[in-house]
Amino acid sequence: MRLRPILMTSFAFFLGSVPLWTASGTGSVARQIMGTTVIGGMLAASLIGVFFIPVVFYVVEKWSGAGKEHQQAVLQQRPTPAEGD
């Protein structure tokens, strides 16, 4: 799994929301609240998508035994080396 594109997109979105979070002037309170919500939501979604979902998938796969069946199928398909190789 490649994390770089996911994390780069999340980081760019996060940095794009920083001006909302640090707003000042007229209507700044509403912008700050919106920036906090957007940044917090993006951080939570990134953490869930990058860490939580793969871990849950791995645990469910191990508990179900699907990984063992897949390994056995791969091992059975592997060609045996000929004599003299």
C-alpha positions in Angstrom: 0.0 0.0 0.0 1.3 3.4 -0.9 0.7 6.0 1.8 2.5 8.9 0.1 -0.4 10.1 -2.2 -2.9 9.7 0.6 -0.8 11.6 3.1 0.2 14.3 0.6 -3.5 15.0 -0.3 -4.5 15.1 3.3 -1.6 17.4 4.2 -2.4 19.8 1.2 -6.0 19.9 2.3 -4.9 20.6 5.9 -2.6 23.4 4.9 -5.3 24.9 2.7 -7.6 25.1 5.7 -5.1 26.8 7.9 -6.1 30.4 6.8 -9.7 29.5 7.9 -8.4 28.4 11.3 -6.2 31.6 11.8 -8.7 34.1 10.4 -9.0 37.5 11.9 -11.3 40.5 11.3 -15.0 40.6 10.6 -16.6 37.2 10.7 -13.4 35.6 12.0 -15.2 33.5 14.7 -17.3 31.7 12.2 -14.3 31.1 10.0 -12.2 29.8 12.9 -15.0 27.4 13.9 -15.3 26.2 10.3 -11.5 25.8 10.0 -11.3 23.8 13.3 -14.1 21.5 12.2 -12.6 21.0 8.7 -9.1 20.4 10.0 -10.3 18.0 12.8 -12.4 16.1 10.4 -9.6 15.7 7.9 -7.2 14.5 10.5 -9.7 12.0 11.9 -10.5 10.7 8.4 -6.8 10.4 7.5 -6.0 8.5 10.7 -9.0 6.2 10.2 -8.2 5.6 6.5 -4.5 5.1 6.9 -4.2 3.2 10.1 -7.5 1.9 11.5 -9.0 0.3 8.3 -5.9 -1.7 7.3 -5.5 -3.0 10.9 -9.1 -4.1 11.1 -8.8 -5.7 7.7 -5.7 -7.6 8.8 -7.3 -8.8 12.0 -10.5 -10.0 10.3 -8.4 -11.8 7.7 -6.4 -13.5 10.3 -9.4 -14.5 12.4 -11.3 -15.8 9.3 -8.4 -18.0 8.1 -8.6 -16.5 4.6 -4.9 -15.7 4.7 -3.9 -19.4 5.2 -6.1 -20.6 2.4 -4.5 -18.0 0.1 -1.0 -19.0 1.1 -1.8 -22.7 0.5 -3.2 -21.9 -3.0 -0.1 -19.9 -3.9 2.2 -22.7 -2.6 0.4 -25.3 -4.6 0.7 -23.2 -7.8 4.4 -22.7 -7.4 6.3 -24.8 -9.9 8.8 -27.3 -8.5 12.3 -26.9 -9.7 13.5 -29.5 -12.2 16.4 -31.7 -11.3 19.8 -30.1 -12.0 18.6 -26.5 -11.4 
